[in-house]
Amino acid sequence: MQVTPLHDRVLVERLEEETKTPGGIIIPDNHKERPSRGKIIAIGSGYRNNDGSVRALEVKSGDSVLFGKYAGTEVKVEGSEYLIMKEEDILGIVH
């Protein structure tokens, strides 16, 4: 099964955060926060303007992005968990 987001939405796969601090302390599972970094898997066709024209999205498949802690809707596809969110929920692209 393949998921294609509609309009200005993107499909994001969460990237796992480090379980160790820079000082070498291991963070236990019950204190880890949900990752707010992910990789874009698929994008929609674009944002529809009021005049009917379509503006292309600024992100593309394969981009590594930062997003808000509670952004998007979680979906499960063939055992893998993804987020579907609007492009405006993305805070930035990681280079």
C-alpha positions in Angstrom: 0.0 0.0 0.0 1.2 3.5 -0.8 0.1 6.8 0.7 0.1 10.0 -1.3 -0.7 13.1 0.8 -3.2 15.6 -0.7 -2.7 19.3 -1.4 -0.2 20.9 1.0 0.3 17.9 3.3 3.4 15.8 3.7 4.1 12.3 4.9 6.9 12.2 7.5 8.8 9.4 9.1 10.1 10.2 12.6 13.9 9.9 13.1 14.9 8.5 16.5 16.7 10.9 18.9 20.0 10.0 20.5 19.7 8.0 23.7 22.9 9.4 25.1 23.8 13.0 26.1 27.0 14.7 24.9 28.4 14.0 28.4 27.8 10.2 28.0 24.8 9.9 30.2 22.3 7.3 28.9 18.7 8.5 28.9 16.2 5.9 30.0 13.2 5.1 27.7 10.6 6.6 30.2 12.3 10.0 30.1 12.8 10.3 26.3 10.7 12.8 24.5 9.0 12.2 21.2 11.3 13.0 18.3 10.6 16.3 16.6 12.8 15.5 13.6 11.9 13.5 10.6 12.4 12.6 7.0 9.9 13.5 4.3 8.7 10.4 2.5 6.1 11.9 0.2 4.5 15.3 -0.6 1.2 16.5 -1.9 0.6 18.5 -5.1 0.8 21.9 -3.4 -1.1 24.7 -1.8 -4.1 26.0 -3.6 -4.3 29.8 -3.7 -7.6 31.8 -3.6 -7.4 32.4 -7.4 -7.2 28.6 -8.0 -3.5 28.4 -8.9 -1.3 25.9 -7.2 1.8 26.9 -5.3 4.5 24.2 -5.1 5.7 23.1 -1.6 9.1 24.3 -0.4 10.0 20.9 0.9 10.7 17.8 -1.2 10.9 14.1 -0.6 14.1 13.1 1.3 14.4 16.4 3.2 15.2 16.1 6.9 12.9 18.5 8.8 12.1 19.8 12.2 8.4 20.0 13.4 6.4 20.8 16.5 6.0 18.4 19.3 2.3 17.8 18.7 2.3 18.4 14.9 0.6 16.1 12.5 -1.6 13.1 12.7 -0.1 9.7 13.3 -0.9 6.9 10.8 0.2 3.3 10.6 0.9 1.8 7.2 2.0 -1.8 6.9 3.5 -1.8 10.4 5.4 1.5 10.0 4.4 4.6 11.8 4.3 8.0 10.0 2.9 11.5 10.5 0.8 13.4 8.0 1.0 17.1 8.5 0.5 20.4 6.7 3.6 22.1 5.3 3.0 25.0 7.7 3.5 22.7 10.7 7.2 22.2 9.6 9.5 24.5 11.4 12.6 24.1 9.2 14.7 22.0 6.9 17.9 20.5 8.4 20.9 20.7 6.1 
